[in-house]
Amino acid sequence: MNRTMTFRPRLLATCAAGTLLLTACAADAADVDNAAGGAAADSPTVRLAANPWPSSYGNAHVAKILLEEQMGVNVEVVEIDHNAQWAGMDSGEIDAVLEVWTTGSADPYATYVEDLGTVEDVGELGVIGRIGWFMPAYVLEDHPEFATWEGIKGNEEVFATAETAPSGQFLAADPSFDQYDEHIIANLGLDLEVVQSGSEAAQLTAIEAAIENREPLLFYFYEPHWMFAEHDLVMVELPEHTDECYDGSPEEIDCDYPDDELYKIVRTDLANEAPDVYEFVRNFEMTNDWQNEIALRMDVEDQEPQEAAQWWVDEHEDVWQAWLP
């Protein structure tokens, strides 16, 4: 059975571009949400971003449940690319993002937080993100030298497919993710061909098919993610990350990805327009284990994001009570 991201969160209609969210422009969506939650009919609407990976949906729906049921705030969860969300916040169409990865966000951070001041950094989420090269543990059992990139060099044909032979295949992720693998591969002199998966769902299908057939596979991946609760995956040791490695042109990158201390952002005006919501987002936190648990229910147990989020809310009242203003 292929266990991919089968949930498709409903994307509520947005208002005209540039309209600030704290209005009554989403009356129809509010009526739907009011029927399911505890938000007041005349409450302003807060829009939370959901990026195309499981933990982002989980965060957004945990926050949605609590904002609506505990604080009486209408919430829309807006599916949006992590690059586009910065401009969306600048224009007023997105109010908060509960999970931002430092990798790939330096330029928009400088533009919208430091220069324009339309977006505010409201602190760390509590999750440590890790991007890198991974393989199923059974590959390492058969080839212990593959624990490092040096052990792979000269043995790349182990990962070859009919399409890439004699070169090894390197399976890339969703194209919207920040990836430097082609440069790392070229700069380390590895005979690997990067194959685009097209989406996270397609990549997960390919990974699970390889695991089911016990085939060698080398791929870009990240944690936290439910796959680590379901399968034994190991990370390949690349040259140690340094700031200097990433300071220059991307074409020059030849080291590992950095660890990310994930953080949260809001529209700067949110503090004045909805101070209680602003305080809630500042207090909101997660851990790697919590995110893995929520994502596992969504992607493996086929629960809808709101159902998985409700499970977490029910199990962790002692945690979220402290987030409420």
Secondary structure, 3 states (H helix, E strand, C coil): CCCCCCCCCCCCCCCCCCCCCCCCCCHHHHHHHHHHCCCCCCCCEEEEEECCCHHHHHHHHHHHHHHHHHHCCEEEEEECCCCHHHHHHHHCCCCEEEEECCCCCHHHHHHHHHHCCCEEEEEEEEEEEEEEEEEEHHHHHHCHHHHEHHHHCCCHHHHCCCCCCCCEEEECCCCCCCCCHHHHHHHHCCCEEEECCCCHHHHHHHHHHHHHCCCCCCEEEEECCCHHHHCCEEECECCCCCHHHHHCCHHHCCCCCCEEEEEEEEECCHHHHCHHHHHHHHHCCCCHHHHHHHHHHHHCCCCCHHHHHHHHHHHCHHHHHHHCC
